Amino acid sequence: MKNRDIPASAEDTAVAVLGWLANEPDMLSRFLALSGIQPGQLRGAVQDPGFLAGMLDFLMQHEPTLMAFCEATETKPEVVVAAYHHYVRPGLDSGEF
């Protein structure tokens, strides 16, 4: 995934995150530990919007991880933010509408 000037679909972005994590053993281990998902469940989990939301949230909650993904894939952070907002709708107490 290169040159993300054209907005990607939220699903494409989330799948790209999974691909990146698969090539980053330390990050993948951290994601698995935080999410509670087992390595054998990853392939099937891609079909679950909640899993995709969790993966994007993993990036959004740690700026160095977000920036590492963006640098490695030449994805603009705004693309990840848009995908995140697609899957994770703001709550009533967020101040966002």
ChimeraX attribute file (.defattr): number of C-alpha atoms within 10 A of each C-alpha:
attribute: neighborCount
match mode: 1-to-1
recipient: residues
	/A:1	13
	/A:2	11
	/A:3	9
	/A:4	16
	/A:5	11
	/A:6	9
	/A:7	15
	/A:8	16
	/A:9	14
	/A:10	21
	/A:11	18
	/A:12	13
	/A:13	23
	/A:14	24
	/A:15	17
	/A:16	16
	/A:17	21
	/A:18	19
	/A:19	12
	/A:20	19
	/A:21	18
	/A:22	14
	/A:23	10
	/A:24	13
	/A:25	11
	/A:26	11
	/A:27	15
	/A:28	16
	/A:29	15
	/A:30	14
	/A:31	17
	/A:32	15
	/A:33	11
	/A:34	11
	/A:35	13
	/A:36	9
	/A:37	13
	/A:38	10
	/A:39	10
	/A:40	8
	/A:41	9
	/A:42	14
	/A:43	9
	/A:44	9
	/A:45	13
	/A:46	16
	/A:47	12
	/A:48	10
	/A:49	15
	/A:50	13
	/A:51	18
	/A:52	24
	/A:53	20
	/A:54	19
	/A:55	21
	/A:56	25
	/A:57	19
	/A:58	20
	/A:59	21
	/A:60	17
	/A:61	10
	/A:62	10
	/A:63	12
	/A:64	11
	/A:65	14
	/A:66	21
	/A:67	17
	/A:68	14
	/A:69	21
	/A:70	21
	/A:71	13
	/A:72	11
	/A:73	16
	/A:74	15
	/A:75	24
	/A:76	19
	/A:77	17
	/A:78	13
	/A:79	19
	/A:80	25
	/A:81	17
	/A:82	16
	/A:83	23
	/A:84	24
	/A:85	15
	/A:86	15
	/A:87	19
	/A:88	16
	/A:89	12
	/A:90	12
	/A:91	9
	/A:92	8
	/A:93	7
	/A:94	8
	/A:95	7
	/A:96	8
	/A:97	8
